[in-house]
Structure formats: C-alpha cells, structure tokens
Amino acid sequence: MKSVDLGLLDVALQASVVTMTFTKADGSLRDMVCTKNFDFVPASKTPASVRTGRDVSVVFDLEVNDWRSFKPSSVISWTV
C-alpha cells in the first residue's frame, strides 16, 4: 500500500476541503469530507481552541456539521 504524506494532508486540510478515506478504530472504513479551514466552519461551531497532537487530528466534518477526530496513521487516501 502506498504511504500517505501526512504533512501534505495537513496543509490541504488547513487550506481547503478534503475528502478522505480512513480506517476507524473498529476496523471499518469511513469516507469523510472535512477541513481545518475556519472559512468553511459555521461561526456557531468555531471553537475557542482546537486540540492538536501526533496521534489524533481534529477536523470539521462538513457532512455531519460537527467536529470529528481520526488517527492520521489510519488514512488510506485523500483528495482535495
């Protein structure tokens, strides 16, 4: 399996909307349309701060209109 460039993924998430596929904790696959760019986040959902870390990435899921997290190492593919 081809390795995902997580640095490039983070840059894309901060700049735009990304569609990604990742493996959930239960082993199932999930597609998510998400961003870290506050231009795409409703004002009512803008947090005072966003948790960051190496093991978990927090993004705004545009389909469920709320914040979600995923393990960057679980990402299989992504596109802008």
Secondary structure, DSSP 8 states (H G I E B T S, - for coil): -----HHHHHHHHHHS-EEEEEE-TTS-EEEEEEES-GGGS-GGG--S-----SS-EEEEETTTTEEEEE-GGGEEEEE-
